[in-house]
Amino acid sequence: MSIPGTDELTAALAGSLLPAPDLTPFNPAFPIHPTALISAAHEQDVATAVAWAARHGLRVGVLATGHGLNAPVEGDTLMITTQRMTGVRIDPGARTATIAAGTRWAQVIEQAAPYGLAPINGSSSAVGAIGYTLGGGSGPLSRTYGFAADHVRRARLVDCRGEVHAIDAESDPELFWALRGGKGNFGVVTELEIDLMPVADLYGGSVFYSDAATHDVLHAFAGWSTGLPERVSTASVALLRLPPSPALPEPLRGRFVVQVRYAHLDGAGPGAELLAPMRAVAEPLLDTVREIPYTAVDSIHQDPVDPLPFWDGGAGLTGLPPAAVDALLEVAGPGRDIPVPLVEVRLHGGAMARPPAVPNAVTGRDAAYCLSAIGLMTEDTSPVTPGLIDDIVGAVAPWHSVSVPFNLIGPATVERVAGLWNEQDHARLLAVKHRVDPAGLFGGGHTIA
Ligand SMILES: Cc1cc2nc3c(=O)[nH]c(=O)nc-3n(C[C@H](O)[C@H](O)[C@H](O)COP(=O)(O)OP(=O)(O)OC[C@H]3O[C@@H](n4cnc5c(N)ncnc54)[C@H](O)[C@@H]3O)c2cc1C
Protein backbone atom coordinates (compact mmCIF):
# COMPACT_ATOMS: atom_id res chain seq x y z
CA MET A 1 0.00 0.00 0.00
CA SER A 2 1.35 3.45 -0.91
CA ILE A 3 -0.18 5.63 1.79
CA PRO A 4 2.52 7.47 3.76
CA GLY A 5 2.65 6.17 7.30
CA THR A 6 0.80 2.94 6.61
CA ASP A 7 3.75 0.83 7.71
CA GLU A 8 3.83 2.68 11.01
CA LEU A 9 0.11 1.95 11.46
CA THR A 10 0.43 -1.72 10.54
CA ALA A 11 3.29 -2.18 12.99
CA ALA A 12 1.23 -0.71 15.82
CA LEU A 13 -1.88 -2.85 15.27
CA ALA A 14 -2.84 -6.20 16.70
CA GLY A 15 -5.47 -6.26 13.97
CA SER A 16 -4.65 -5.78 10.32
CA LEU A 17 -4.91 -3.61 7.27
CA LEU A 18 -7.31 -5.11 4.79
CA PRO A 19 -7.87 -4.60 1.10
CA ALA A 20 -11.33 -3.00 0.73
CA PRO A 21 -12.82 -5.89 -1.30
CA ASP A 22 -12.56 -8.02 1.86
CA LEU A 23 -15.47 -6.06 3.31
CA THR A 24 -18.83 -7.74 3.09
CA PRO A 25 -21.43 -5.15 4.13
CA PHE A 26 -25.10 -6.14 4.43
CA ASN A 27 -25.90 -3.28 2.07
CA PRO A 28 -23.52 -3.47 -0.92
CA ALA A 29 -25.27 -0.61 -2.77
CA PHE A 30 -22.55 1.90 -1.94
CA PRO A 31 -18.92 1.64 -3.09
CA ILE A 32 -16.36 1.49 -0.29
CA HIS A 33 -12.96 2.81 -1.36
CA PRO A 34 -11.41 4.38 1.73
CA THR A 35 -7.82 5.55 1.88
CA ALA A 36 -7.16 2.67 4.25
CA LEU A 37 -9.23 -0.01 5.90
CA ILE A 38 -8.33 -1.64 9.17
CA SER A 39 -9.87 -4.57 10.90
CA ALA A 40 -9.54 -3.74 14.60
CA ALA A 41 -8.85 -6.57 17.00
CA HIS A 42 -9.52 -4.56 20.18
CA GLU A 43 -10.00 -1.10 21.65
CA GLN A 44 -6.31 -0.20 21.49
CA ASP A 45 -6.32 -0.82 17.73
CA VAL A 46 -9.22 1.61 17.36
CA ALA A 47 -7.35 4.21 19.41
CA THR A 48 -4.15 3.74 17.40
CA ALA A 49 -6.02 3.94 14.10
CA VAL A 50 -8.00 7.07 15.00
CA ALA A 51 -4.86 8.86 16.21
CA TRP A 52 -3.15 7.88 12.94
CA ALA A 53 -6.10 9.14 10.88
CA ALA A 54 -6.11 12.44 12.78
CA ARG A 55 -2.37 12.90 12.11
CA HIS A 56 -2.90 12.26 8.39
CA GLY A 57 -5.97 14.51 8.06
CA LEU A 58 -8.36 11.65 7.31
CA ARG A 59 -11.98 11.24 8.36
CA VAL A 60 -12.87 8.07 10.26
CA GLY A 61 -15.66 5.71 9.24
CA VAL A 62 -16.91 2.75 11.26
CA LEU A 63 -18.36 -0.40 9.82
CA ALA A 64 -19.76 -3.19 11.95
CA THR A 65 -22.27 -5.06 9.77
CA GLY A 66 -23.02 -2.61 6.96
CA HIS A 67 -26.79 -2.61 7.68
CA GLY A 68 -26.56 1.16 8.01
CA LEU A 69 -24.35 2.04 5.05
CA ASN A 70 -26.01 5.01 3.39
CA ALA A 71 -23.33 6.75 1.32
CA PRO A 72 -20.24 5.83 -0.68
CA VAL A 73 -16.96 5.83 1.24
CA GLU A 74 -14.32 7.28 -1.06
CA GLY A 75 -10.90 8.71 -0.31
CA ASP A 76 -9.66 10.77 2.65
CA THR A 77 -11.16 8.24 5.05
CA LEU A 78 -9.80 5.61 7.34
CA MET A 79 -12.43 2.90 7.66
CA ILE A 80 -12.37 0.82 10.81
CA THR A 81 -14.25 -2.43 10.82
CA THR A 82 -15.23 -3.69 14.25
CA GLN A 83 -16.30 -7.11 12.98
CA ARG A 84 -13.62 -8.89 15.02
CA MET A 85 -14.45 -7.00 18.21
CA THR A 86 -17.28 -9.20 19.41
CA GLY A 87 -18.05 -10.16 22.97
CA VAL A 88 -20.87 -10.09 25.51
CA ARG A 89 -20.79 -10.24 29.30
CA ILE A 90 -24.12 -10.74 31.08
CA ASP A 91 -24.61 -9.68 34.68
CA PRO A 92 -27.87 -11.43 35.58
CA GLY A 93 -28.07 -9.78 39.02
CA ALA A 94 -27.78 -6.26 37.64
CA ARG A 95 -29.75 -7.26 34.50
CA THR A 96 -27.12 -5.77 32.21
CA ALA A 97 -25.08 -6.77 29.20
CA THR A 98 -21.69 -5.33 28.33
CA ILE A 99 -21.19 -5.56 24.61
CA ALA A 100 -18.18 -4.99 22.39
CA ALA A 101 -18.19 -2.77 19.29
CA GLY A 102 -18.77 -5.41 16.62
CA THR A 103 -21.38 -7.51 18.43
CA ARG A 104 -24.60 -8.37 16.64
CA TRP A 105 -27.87 -8.59 18.55
CA ALA A 106 -28.10 -12.36 17.97
CA GLN A 107 -25.14 -12.87 20.29
CA VAL A 108 -26.65 -10.75 23.07
CA ILE A 109 -30.05 -12.44 22.75
CA GLU A 110 -28.50 -15.89 22.92
CA GLN A 111 -26.39 -15.13 25.99
CA ALA A 112 -29.13 -13.26 27.89
CA ALA A 113 -31.83 -15.90 27.28
CA PRO A 114 -30.67 -18.47 29.87
CA TYR A 115 -31.34 -15.82 32.54
CA GLY A 116 -34.85 -15.00 31.24
CA LEU A 117 -33.54 -11.65 29.99
CA ALA A 118 -33.63 -9.88 26.62
CA PRO A 119 -32.15 -6.73 25.05
CA ILE A 120 -34.13 -4.10 23.16
CA ASN A 121 -32.86 -5.34 19.81
CA GLY A 122 -34.41 -4.45 16.46
CA SER A 123 -36.44 -6.41 13.96
CA SER A 124 -33.35 -8.30 12.74
CA SER A 125 -30.85 -9.77 15.18
CA ALA A 126 -28.16 -9.62 12.48
CA VAL A 127 -27.96 -5.83 12.96
CA GLY A 128 -25.04 -4.46 14.99
CA ALA A 129 -25.97 -3.73 18.60
CA ILE A 130 -23.84 -0.58 18.91
CA GLY A 131 -24.76 1.24 15.67
CA TYR A 132 -28.45 0.45 16.26
CA THR A 133 -28.40 1.66 19.86
CA LEU A 134 -26.52 4.89 19.09
CA GLY A 135 -29.20 5.71 16.49
CA GLY A 136 -32.01 5.25 19.03
CA GLY A 137 -33.00 1.67 18.35
CA SER A 138 -36.66 0.70 18.14
CA GLY A 139 -37.59 -2.97 18.06
CA PRO A 140 -40.05 -5.66 19.02
CA LEU A 141 -39.96 -4.71 22.74
CA SER A 142 -39.93 -0.94 22.32
CA ARG A 143 -43.60 -0.11 22.85
CA THR A 144 -43.29 -1.70 26.27
CA TYR A 145 -39.76 -0.70 27.28
CA GLY A 146 -38.73 2.24 25.09
CA PHE A 147 -35.82 2.82 22.73
CA ALA A 148 -32.58 0.86 23.15
CA ALA A 149 -30.72 4.14 23.76
CA ASP A 150 -32.99 4.78 26.78
CA HIS A 151 -31.31 1.81 28.46
CA VAL A 152 -27.62 2.57 28.04
CA ARG A 153 -25.78 2.81 31.34
CA ARG A 154 -22.24 3.49 30.21
CA ALA A 155 -20.07 3.71 27.10
CA ARG A 156 -16.40 3.47 26.25
CA LEU A 157 -15.44 5.83 23.45
CA VAL A 158 -12.33 6.56 21.43
CA ASP A 159 -12.26 10.30 20.75
CA CYS A 160 -10.81 12.26 17.83
CA ARG A 161 -7.32 12.22 19.38
CA GLY A 162 -7.37 8.46 19.86
CA GLU A 163 -7.93 8.75 23.60
CA VAL A 164 -10.25 6.34 25.41
CA HIS A 165 -12.98 7.61 27.76
CA ALA A 166 -15.51 5.87 30.00
CA ILE A 167 -18.68 7.94 29.69
CA ASP A 168 -21.82 7.89 31.79
CA ALA A 169 -24.40 10.31 33.12
CA GLU A 170 -21.97 11.62 35.76
CA SER A 171 -18.64 11.73 33.92
CA ASP A 172 -19.82 13.79 30.92
CA PRO A 173 -23.60 14.41 31.00
CA GLU A 174 -23.71 16.37 27.73
CA LEU A 175 -21.74 13.81 25.71
CA PHE A 176 -23.76 10.99 27.33
CA TRP A 177 -26.96 12.80 26.27
CA ALA A 178 -25.73 13.32 22.68
CA LEU A 179 -24.22 9.89 22.17
CA ARG A 180 -27.52 8.13 22.90
CA GLY A 181 -29.41 9.12 19.75
CA GLY A 182 -26.80 11.18 17.87
CA LYS A 183 -25.25 8.02 16.37
CA GLY A 184 -21.57 7.78 15.40
CA ASN A 185 -20.88 11.51 15.42
CA PHE A 186 -18.76 11.76 18.55
CA GLY A 187 -16.18 9.00 18.34
CA VAL A 188 -15.88 5.25 18.02
CA VAL A 189 -17.76 3.41 20.75
CA THR A 190 -15.83 0.34 21.75
CA GLU A 191 -18.20 -0.94 24.42
CA LEU A 192 -21.69 -0.29 25.79
CA GLU A 193 -23.28 -1.42 29.02
CA ILE A 194 -27.03 -1.78 28.51
CA ASP A 195 -30.05 -2.84 30.56
CA LEU A 196 -31.75 -6.13 29.80
CA MET A 197 -35.50 -6.64 30.10
CA PRO A 198 -37.21 -9.49 31.98
CA VAL A 199 -38.56 -11.19 28.86
CA ALA A 200 -38.09 -14.92 28.27
CA ASP A 201 -40.85 -15.50 25.74
CA LEU A 202 -43.50 -13.80 23.65
CA TYR A 203 -46.77 -14.49 21.94
CA GLY A 204 -45.59 -13.33 18.54
CA GLY A 205 -45.17 -13.84 14.83
CA SER A 206 -46.85 -12.76 11.61
CA VAL A 207 -50.16 -13.08 9.84
CA PHE A 208 -49.87 -12.93 6.05
CA TYR A 209 -52.74 -12.03 3.71
CA SER A 210 -53.03 -12.04 -0.07
CA ASP A 211 -52.85 -8.93 -2.27
CA ALA A 212 -56.65 -8.99 -2.60
CA ALA A 213 -56.98 -8.23 1.12
CA THR A 214 -54.51 -5.32 1.13
CA HIS A 215 -57.07 -2.51 1.34
CA ASP A 216 -59.10 -4.18 4.08
CA VAL A 217 -56.09 -5.25 6.15
CA LEU A 218 -54.43 -1.82 6.07
CA HIS A 219 -57.60 0.04 6.97
CA ALA A 220 -58.41 -2.47 9.71
CA PHE A 221 -54.86 -2.17 11.08
CA ALA A 222 -55.18 1.62 11.22
CA GLY A 223 -58.27 1.37 13.42
CA TRP A 224 -57.22 -1.65 15.51
CA SER A 225 -53.76 -0.33 16.32
CA THR A 226 -55.04 2.87 17.94
CA GLY A 227 -56.45 0.98 20.91
CA LEU A 228 -53.64 -1.44 21.76
CA PRO A 229 -52.22 -1.58 25.29
CA GLU A 230 -48.49 -1.30 25.95
CA ARG A 231 -48.13 -5.02 26.58
CA VAL A 232 -48.50 -5.33 22.81
CA SER A 233 -44.82 -4.74 22.29
CA THR A 234 -45.04 -4.96 18.48
CA ALA A 235 -47.78 -4.06 16.02
CA SER A 236 -46.87 -3.29 12.46
CA VAL A 237 -48.13 -3.84 8.96
CA ALA A 238 -45.96 -4.37 5.91
CA LEU A 239 -46.51 -4.49 2.17
CA LEU A 240 -44.10 -7.10 0.83
CA ARG A 241 -43.04 -7.87 -2.72
CA LEU A 242 -41.40 -11.25 -2.23
CA PRO A 243 -38.98 -13.04 -4.57
CA PRO A 244 -39.82 -16.53 -5.87
CA SER A 245 -37.29 -17.97 -3.43
CA PRO A 246 -37.58 -21.62 -2.36
CA ALA A 247 -36.47 -20.46 1.10
CA LEU A 248 -39.91 -18.83 1.54
CA PRO A 249 -43.03 -20.78 2.51
CA GLU A 250 -44.88 -21.80 -0.65
CA PRO A 251 -47.94 -19.54 -0.17
CA LEU A 252 -45.72 -16.44 -0.04
CA ARG A 253 -43.28 -17.21 -2.84
CA GLY A 254 -43.03 -14.60 -5.60
CA ARG A 255 -46.14 -12.77 -4.40
CA PHE A 256 -47.29 -9.41 -3.15
CA VAL A 257 -48.52 -10.03 0.39
CA VAL A 258 -49.56 -8.02 3.42
CA GLN A 259 -47.94 -8.96 6.71
CA VAL A 260 -49.15 -8.02 10.17
CA ARG A 261 -46.32 -8.32 12.71
CA TYR A 262 -47.39 -8.79 16.31
CA ALA A 263 -45.98 -9.49 19.75
CA HIS A 264 -47.64 -9.58 23.16
CA LEU A 265 -45.74 -10.08 26.37
CA ASP A 266 -48.38 -11.94 28.40
CA GLY A 267 -48.83 -15.18 26.52
CA ALA A 268 -51.45 -16.70 24.24
CA GLY A 269 -54.50 -15.79 26.34
CA PRO A 270 -54.56 -11.98 26.17
CA GLY A 271 -52.31 -12.01 23.11
CA ALA A 272 -54.72 -13.99 20.94
CA GLU A 273 -57.76 -12.12 22.21
CA LEU A 274 -56.30 -8.78 21.13
CA LEU A 275 -55.15 -10.13 17.77
CA ALA A 276 -58.52 -11.77 16.97
CA PRO A 277 -60.04 -8.76 15.13
CA MET A 278 -57.06 -8.60 12.75
CA ARG A 279 -57.11 -12.35 12.17
CA ALA A 280 -60.76 -12.05 11.17
CA VAL A 281 -60.27 -9.35 8.51
CA ALA A 282 -59.54 -11.86 5.75
CA GLU A 283 -58.49 -15.47 5.29
CA PRO A 284 -54.74 -15.53 6.09
CA LEU A 285 -52.29 -17.15 3.67
CA LEU A 286 -50.16 -18.07 6.66
CA ASP A 287 -50.39 -17.40 10.39
CA THR A 288 -47.25 -17.96 12.46
CA VAL A 289 -48.28 -16.15 15.65
CA ARG A 290 -47.71 -18.43 18.61
CA GLU A 291 -45.83 -18.66 21.90
CA ILE A 292 -42.13 -18.41 21.12
CA PRO A 293 -38.95 -18.16 23.16
CA TYR A 294 -37.33 -14.72 22.89
CA THR A 295 -34.50 -16.37 20.94
CA ALA A 296 -37.01 -16.73 18.05
CA VAL A 297 -37.74 -12.97 17.99
CA ASP A 298 -36.59 -12.66 14.35
CA SER A 299 -39.65 -14.68 13.34
CA ILE A 300 -41.88 -11.68 14.10
CA HIS A 301 -40.61 -9.45 11.28
CA GLN A 302 -38.74 -12.06 9.21
CA ASP A 303 -36.28 -9.52 7.79
CA PRO A 304 -33.91 -10.62 5.02
CA VAL A 305 -30.67 -12.17 6.25
CA ASP A 306 -28.61 -12.20 3.06
CA PRO A 307 -26.89 -9.05 1.77
CA LEU A 308 -29.28 -6.79 -0.13
CA PRO A 309 -28.38 -3.67 -2.12
CA PHE A 310 -30.99 -1.17 -0.94
CA TRP A 311 -31.97 2.48 -0.57
CA ASP A 312 -34.30 3.27 2.29
CA GLY A 313 -36.29 6.13 3.68
CA GLY A 314 -38.71 6.79 6.47
CA ALA A 315 -40.90 9.22 8.32
CA GLY A 316 -42.66 9.47 11.64
CA LEU A 317 -46.43 9.78 11.36
CA THR A 318 -48.78 11.67 13.68
CA GLY A 319 -51.52 9.13 13.00
CA LEU A 320 -52.87 6.74 10.40
CA PRO A 321 -56.28 8.04 9.31
CA PRO A 322 -58.06 6.44 6.31
CA ALA A 323 -56.75 9.17 3.98
CA ALA A 324 -53.16 8.33 4.93
CA VAL A 325 -53.78 4.63 4.28
CA ASP A 326 -55.27 5.43 0.87
CA ALA A 327 -52.35 7.72 0.02
CA LEU A 328 -49.92 4.93 0.86
CA LEU A 329 -51.84 2.34 -1.16
CA GLU A 330 -51.88 4.69 -4.14
CA VAL A 331 -48.05 4.76 -4.30
CA ALA A 332 -47.11 1.38 -2.87
CA GLY A 333 -50.17 -0.89 -3.14
CA PRO A 334 -50.39 -4.12 -5.14
CA GLY A 335 -51.41 -2.23 -8.30
CA ARG A 336 -47.90 -0.84 -8.69
CA ASP A 337 -45.03 -2.77 -10.23
CA ILE A 338 -42.12 -1.22 -8.33
CA PRO A 339 -38.77 -2.56 -7.03
CA VAL A 340 -39.74 -1.86 -3.43
CA PRO A 341 -39.76 -5.13 -1.49
CA LEU A 342 -40.85 -3.58 1.82
CA VAL A 343 -43.06 -0.76 3.04
CA GLU A 344 -43.76 -0.94 6.75
CA VAL A 345 -45.89 1.09 9.14
CA ARG A 346 -44.90 0.37 12.72
CA LEU A 347 -46.96 1.42 15.74
CA HIS A 348 -45.01 3.55 18.22
CA GLY A 349 -46.41 5.09 21.40
CA GLY A 350 -46.31 3.49 24.83
CA ALA A 351 -42.88 3.72 26.44
CA MET A 352 -41.39 5.09 23.19
CA ALA A 353 -43.33 8.31 23.70
CA ARG A 354 -42.05 8.91 27.22
CA PRO A 355 -38.73 10.57 28.07
CA PRO A 356 -36.25 8.12 29.59
CA ALA A 357 -34.98 8.31 33.17
CA VAL A 358 -31.75 9.89 31.90
CA PRO A 359 -32.69 12.19 28.98
CA ASN A 360 -31.04 11.55 25.61
CA ALA A 361 -30.98 12.77 22.01
CA VAL A 362 -33.24 10.02 20.58
CA THR A 363 -35.43 11.22 17.71
CA GLY A 364 -38.89 10.06 16.66
CA ARG A 365 -40.38 10.05 20.15
CA ASP A 366 -43.27 12.22 18.96
CA ALA A 367 -44.29 9.78 16.19
CA ALA A 368 -47.45 7.72 16.67
CA TYR A 369 -46.31 5.43 13.83
CA CYS A 370 -43.14 5.06 11.82
CA LEU A 371 -43.14 4.50 8.07
CA SER A 372 -40.14 2.89 6.44
CA ALA A 373 -39.58 1.79 2.88
CA ILE A 374 -36.79 -0.20 1.31
CA GLY A 375 -36.09 -0.23 -2.43
CA LEU A 376 -33.76 -2.44 -4.44
CA MET A 377 -30.54 -0.96 -5.85
CA THR A 378 -29.65 -3.32 -8.68
CA GLU A 379 -28.11 -2.14 -11.94
CA ASP A 380 -31.60 -1.91 -13.49
CA THR A 381 -33.45 -0.37 -10.57
CA SER A 382 -30.96 2.05 -9.02
CA PRO A 383 -31.84 4.95 -11.37
CA VAL A 384 -35.47 4.89 -10.18
CA THR A 385 -35.41 3.51 -6.63
CA PRO A 386 -34.40 6.65 -4.66
CA GLY A 387 -37.21 8.58 -6.37
CA LEU A 388 -39.74 5.85 -5.58
CA ILE A 389 -38.74 5.86 -1.91
CA ASP A 390 -39.13 9.67 -1.86
CA ASP A 391 -42.58 9.30 -3.44
CA ILE A 392 -43.69 6.79 -0.81
CA VAL A 393 -42.43 8.88 2.09
CA GLY A 394 -43.82 12.05 0.46
CA ALA A 395 -47.26 10.53 -0.14
CA VAL A 396 -48.02 10.75 3.57
CA ALA A 397 -46.38 14.16 4.09
CA PRO A 398 -49.56 15.71 5.56
CA TRP A 399 -49.22 13.27 8.46
CA HIS A 400 -45.46 13.52 9.03
CA SER A 401 -44.59 14.01 12.67
CA VAL A 402 -41.84 16.41 13.66
CA SER A 403 -39.20 13.72 13.64
CA VAL A 404 -38.37 10.14 12.75
CA PRO A 405 -35.99 7.62 14.35
CA PHE A 406 -32.45 8.46 13.17
CA ASN A 407 -31.86 4.80 12.27
CA LEU A 408 -34.67 4.82 9.73
CA ILE A 409 -34.06 7.97 7.65
CA GLY A 410 -31.83 6.29 5.06
CA PRO A 411 -29.43 8.31 2.87
CA ALA A 412 -29.85 11.92 3.95
CA THR A 413 -28.46 15.40 3.44
CA VAL A 414 -26.87 17.32 6.31
CA GLU A 415 -30.04 19.48 6.42
CA ARG A 416 -32.28 16.43 6.71
CA VAL A 417 -30.15 15.07 9.56
CA ALA A 418 -30.22 18.46 11.32
CA GLY A 419 -34.02 18.55 10.98
CA LEU A 420 -34.40 15.44 13.13
CA TRP A 421 -34.07 17.63 16.23
CA ASN A 422 -35.73 20.86 17.24
CA GLU A 423 -33.48 23.92 17.07
CA GLN A 424 -32.58 23.83 20.72
CA ASP A 425 -31.58 20.17 20.74
CA HIS A 426 -29.70 20.51 17.45
CA ALA A 427 -27.71 23.42 18.91
CA ARG A 428 -27.00 21.30 21.98
CA LEU A 429 -25.75 18.45 19.77
CA LEU A 430 -23.58 20.82 17.77
CA ALA A 431 -22.05 22.22 20.96
CA VAL A 432 -21.05 18.68 21.99
CA LYS A 433 -19.84 17.88 18.47
CA HIS A 434 -17.65 20.99 18.33
CA ARG A 435 -16.18 20.21 21.74
CA VAL A 436 -15.39 16.52 21.20
CA ASP A 437 -14.85 16.38 17.40
CA PRO A 438 -13.93 19.91 16.25
CA ALA A 439 -12.29 18.74 13.01
CA GLY A 440 -15.32 16.62 12.06
CA LEU A 441 -13.61 13.23 11.89
CA PHE A 442 -16.73 11.19 12.66
CA GLY A 443 -20.26 10.81 11.32
CA GLY A 444 -19.96 9.18 7.89
CA GLY A 445 -23.10 9.58 5.78
CA HIS A 446 -25.07 10.92 8.75
CA THR A 447 -22.96 13.84 9.89
CA ILE A 448 -24.30 16.36 12.36
CA ALA A 449 -22.77 19.62 11.18
C1 LIG B 1 -32.75 -5.45 7.80
C2 LIG B 1 -32.66 -4.24 8.70
C3 LIG B 1 -33.48 -4.15 9.81
C4 LIG B 1 -33.40 -3.05 10.66
N1 LIG B 1 -34.24 -2.97 11.74
C5 LIG B 1 -34.19 -1.90 12.55
C6 LIG B 1 -35.07 -1.79 13.65
O1 LIG B 1 -35.93 -2.64 13.87
N2 LIG B 1 -34.97 -0.70 14.45
C7 LIG B 1 -34.02 0.26 14.24
O2 LIG B 1 -33.92 1.19 15.06
N3 LIG B 1 -33.17 0.18 13.20
C8 LIG B 1 -33.25 -0.86 12.35
N4 LIG B 1 -32.41 -0.94 11.28
C9 LIG B 1 -31.45 0.15 11.06
C10 LIG B 1 -30.16 -0.12 11.82
O3 LIG B 1 -30.37 -0.02 13.20
C11 LIG B 1 -29.12 0.93 11.44
O4 LIG B 1 -28.87 0.80 10.07
C12 LIG B 1 -27.84 0.80 12.22
O5 LIG B 1 -27.03 1.92 11.98
C13 LIG B 1 -27.07 -0.45 11.86
O6 LIG B 1 -25.91 -0.51 12.63
P1 LIG B 1 -24.75 -1.51 12.19
O7 LIG B 1 -23.61 -1.27 13.10
O8 LIG B 1 -25.30 -2.87 12.08
O9 LIG B 1 -24.43 -1.01 10.72
P2 LIG B 1 -23.13 -0.36 10.09
O10 LIG B 1 -23.53 -0.03 8.68
O11 LIG B 1 -21.96 -1.23 10.27
O12 LIG B 1 -22.94 0.99 10.89
C14 LIG B 1 -23.83 2.04 10.65
C15 LIG B 1 -23.39 3.29 11.39
O13 LIG B 1 -23.50 3.07 12.79
C16 LIG B 1 -22.49 3.82 13.45
N5 LIG B 1 -21.66 2.88 14.23
C17 LIG B 1 -21.61 1.54 14.14
N6 LIG B 1 -20.76 1.05 15.05
C18 LIG B 1 -20.25 2.11 15.72
C19 LIG B 1 -19.32 2.27 16.77
N7 LIG B 1 -18.74 1.22 17.34
N8 LIG B 1 -19.04 3.52 17.20
C20 LIG B 1 -19.63 4.60 16.64
N9 LIG B 1 -20.52 4.51 15.64
C21 LIG B 1 -20.83 3.29 15.19
C22 LIG B 1 -21.69 4.53 12.40
O14 LIG B 1 -22.22 5.83 12.24
C23 LIG B 1 -21.95 3.69 11.17
O15 LIG B 1 -21.82 4.44 9.98
C24 LIG B 1 -32.47 -2.02 10.40
C25 LIG B 1 -31.66 -2.08 9.26
C26 LIG B 1 -31.76 -3.18 8.41
C27 LIG B 1 -30.91 -3.22 7.19
The ligand as a MOL file (V3000), in Angstrom:
LIG
                    3D

  0  0  0     0  0            999 V3000
M  V30 BEGIN CTAB
M  V30 COUNTS 53 58 0 0 0
M  V30 BEGIN ATOM
M  V30 1 C -32.7540 -5.4470 7.8010 0
M  V30 2 C -32.6650 -4.2380 8.7000 0
M  V30 3 C -33.4800 -4.1500 9.8070 0
M  V30 4 C -33.3980 -3.0470 10.6630 0
M  V30 5 N -34.2420 -2.9730 11.7390 0
M  V30 6 C -34.1920 -1.8960 12.5470 0
M  V30 7 C -35.0750 -1.7860 13.6450 0
M  V30 8 O -35.9310 -2.6410 13.8690 0
M  V30 9 N -34.9660 -0.6960 14.4450 0
M  V30 10 C -34.0160 0.2610 14.2420 0
M  V30 11 O -33.9240 1.1900 15.0570 0
M  V30 12 N -33.1730 0.1760 13.1980 0
M  V30 13 C -33.2500 -0.8650 12.3460 0
M  V30 14 N -32.4110 -0.9370 11.2780 0
M  V30 15 C -31.4490 0.1530 11.0620 0
M  V30 16 C -30.1570 -0.1170 11.8230 0
M  V30 17 O -30.3730 -0.0200 13.2040 0
M  V30 18 C -29.1200 0.9300 11.4420 0
M  V30 19 O -28.8650 0.7990 10.0680 0
M  V30 20 C -27.8420 0.7960 12.2240 0
M  V30 21 O -27.0330 1.9190 11.9760 0
M  V30 22 C -27.0730 -0.4470 11.8580 0
M  V30 23 O -25.9070 -0.5130 12.6270 0
M  V30 24 P -24.7470 -1.5120 12.1890 0
M  V30 25 O -23.6110 -1.2680 13.1000 0
M  V30 26 O -25.3010 -2.8710 12.0800 0
M  V30 27 O -24.4330 -1.0110 10.7220 0
M  V30 28 P -23.1260 -0.3550 10.0860 0
M  V30 29 O -23.5270 -0.0280 8.6790 0
M  V30 30 O -21.9610 -1.2260 10.2740 0
M  V30 31 O -22.9420 0.9920 10.8910 0
M  V30 32 C -23.8310 2.0440 10.6530 0
M  V30 33 C -23.3940 3.2880 11.3870 0
M  V30 34 O -23.5020 3.0710 12.7900 0
M  V30 35 C -22.4950 3.8210 13.4490 0
M  V30 36 N -21.6640 2.8780 14.2250 0
M  V30 37 C -21.6110 1.5410 14.1400 0
M  V30 38 N -20.7590 1.0530 15.0530 0
M  V30 39 C -20.2540 2.1100 15.7190 0
M  V30 40 C -19.3250 2.2660 16.7700 0
M  V30 41 N -18.7360 1.2190 17.3370 0
M  V30 42 N -19.0410 3.5200 17.1980 0
M  V30 43 C -19.6280 4.6020 16.6400 0
M  V30 44 N -20.5150 4.5090 15.6430 0
M  V30 45 C -20.8310 3.2920 15.1850 0
M  V30 46 C -21.6890 4.5280 12.4020 0
M  V30 47 O -22.2230 5.8250 12.2400 0
M  V30 48 C -21.9480 3.6860 11.1670 0
M  V30 49 O -21.8160 4.4420 9.9780 0
M  V30 50 C -32.4700 -2.0170 10.3970 0
M  V30 51 C -31.6620 -2.0850 9.2580 0
M  V30 52 C -31.7610 -3.1830 8.4070 0
M  V30 53 C -30.9110 -3.2210 7.1850 0
M  V30 END ATOM
M  V30 BEGIN BOND
M  V30 1 1 1 2
M  V30 2 1 2 3
M  V30 3 2 2 52
M  V30 4 2 3 4
M  V30 5 1 4 5
M  V30 6 1 4 50
M  V30 7 2 5 6
M  V30 8 1 6 7
M  V30 9 1 6 13
M  V30 10 2 7 8
M  V30 11 1 7 9
M  V30 12 1 9 10
M  V30 13 2 10 11
M  V30 14 1 10 12
M  V30 15 2 12 13
M  V30 16 1 13 14
M  V30 17 1 14 15
M  V30 18 1 14 50
M  V30 19 1 15 16
M  V30 20 1 16 17
M  V30 21 1 16 18
M  V30 22 1 18 19
M  V30 23 1 18 20
M  V30 24 1 20 21
M  V30 25 1 20 22
M  V30 26 1 22 23
M  V30 27 1 23 24
M  V30 28 2 24 25
M  V30 29 1 24 26
M  V30 30 1 24 27
M  V30 31 1 27 28
M  V30 32 2 28 29
M  V30 33 1 28 30
M  V30 34 1 28 31
M  V30 35 1 31 32
M  V30 36 1 32 33
M  V30 37 1 33 34
M  V30 38 1 33 48
M  V30 39 1 34 35
M  V30 40 1 35 36
M  V30 41 1 35 46
M  V30 42 1 36 37
M  V30 43 1 36 45
M  V30 44 2 37 38
M  V30 45 1 38 39
M  V30 46 1 39 40
M  V30 47 2 39 45
M  V30 48 1 40 41
M  V30 49 2 40 42
M  V30 50 1 42 43
M  V30 51 2 43 44
M  V30 52 1 44 45
M  V30 53 1 46 47
M  V30 54 1 46 48
M  V30 55 1 48 49
M  V30 56 2 50 51
M  V30 57 1 51 52
M  V30 58 1 52 53
M  V30 END BOND
M  V30 END CTAB
M  END
